[in-house]
């Protein structure tokens, strides 16, 4: 299947899982040993507001290549009026765009690039 034919929300679905796994592994590396503490700490990374903020920071830094920007724009412009109650539609679309580009890269097997993005987000080297 051509990755450009995959619905961006499906790519975001995949990207969400990969993103969450990276965050969880990062937090475990921070020696957080209680589930409640892990959950609380993860909110700084996995909430729609946080993800939108990370995406905007990376966009300001011209971090993404042209291919990745195309996926981000496709996801951001995808026609959807549904979003979680705890955030506005624009924040949700930006968060979804970050997840979509991670899903896109994962689908293509570009794991090193996913790692680069995640290292920028968590601010350090990942194991």
C-alpha positions in Angstrom: 0.0 0.0 0.0 1.2 3.5 -0.9 1.7 5.4 2.3 0.3 8.6 0.7 -3.0 6.7 0.2 -3.3 5.9 3.9 -5.8 8.1 5.8 -3.8 10.5 8.0 -6.0 9.6 11.0 -4.8 6.0 10.5 -1.2 7.2 10.5 -2.0 9.2 13.6 -3.4 6.1 15.2 -0.1 4.3 14.6 1.9 7.4 15.6 0.0 7.7 18.9 1.0 4.2 19.9 4.7 4.8 19.0 4.8 8.2 20.6 3.3 6.8 23.9 5.8 4.0 23.9 8.8 6.4 23.5 7.5 8.6 26.3 6.9 5.6 28.6 10.4 4.3 27.9 11.9 7.7 28.5 10.1 8.1 31.8 11.2 4.7 33.0 14.7 5.8 32.2 14.1 8.7 34.6 13.8 6.2 37.4 10.2 6.9 38.1 9.0 3.7 39.9 5.4 4.2 40.7 2.6 3.9 38.1 0.7 7.0 39.4 3.9 9.1 39.2 4.5 7.8 35.7 1.0 8.6 34.6 1.3 12.1 36.0 4.7 12.7 34.4 3.4 11.4 31.1 0.8 14.2 30.8 3.6 16.7 30.2 4.1 14.8 26.9 1.0 13.0 25.8 -1.8 15.5 26.2 -3.1 17.2 23.0 -1.9 20.5 24.3 1.6 19.3 24.9 1.8 17.5 21.6 0.6 20.6 19.8 3.2 22.7 21.6 6.0 20.3 20.6 4.9 20.3 17.0 4.9 24.1 16.9 8.3 24.3 18.5 9.7 21.8 15.9 8.0 23.7 13.1 9.6 27.0 14.3 13.0 25.3 14.2 12.5 24.1 10.6 13.0 20.6 12.0 10.9 18.7 9.4 11.8 18.0 5.8 9.5 18.6 2.9 8.0 15.1 2.9 7.2 15.3 6.6 5.7 18.7 6.3 3.3 17.4 3.6 2.1 14.8 6.1 1.8 17.4 8.8 -0.2 19.7 6.5 -2.5 16.8 5.3 -3.3 15.9 8.9 -3.8 19.4 10.1 -6.1 20.2 7.1 -8.1 16.9 7.4 -11.8 17.7 7.6 -13.0 16.7 11.0 -15.2 18.5 13.5 -14.6 15.9 16.3 -12.1 16.5 19.0 -11.8 15.8 22.7 -13.8 17.9 25.1 -10.7 19.1 26.9 -9.1 21.0 24.0 -10.1 23.1 21.0 -10.1 21.8 17.4 -6.9 23.6 16.4 -4.9 22.1 19.3 -6.3 18.7 18.5 -5.4 19.0 14.8 -1.8 20.0 15.7 -1.5 17.1 18.1 -2.9 14.7 15.4 -0.4 16.1 12.9 2.5 15.2 15.2 1.2 11.7 15.7 0.5 11.4 11.9 4.1 12.2 11.0 5.4 9.7 13.5 3.0 7.1 12.2 4.1 7.9 8.6 7.8 7.5 9.5 7.1 4.3 11.4 5.2 2.8 8.5 8.1 3.6 6.2 10.6 2.0 8.7 12.4 5.3 9.3 12.9 4.5 13.0 16.1 6.6 13.3 14.1 9.7 12.2 11.3 8.9 14.7 14.0 8.6 17.4 15.4 12.0 16.3 12.0 13.6 16.7 11.3 12.0 20.0 14.8 13.0 21.3 13.9 16.6 20.4 10.6 16.3 22.3 12.0 14.7 25.5 15.2 16.7 25.4 17.7 14.0 25.7 19.1 10.7 24.4 16.8 7.8 24.4 17.9 4.2 25.1 
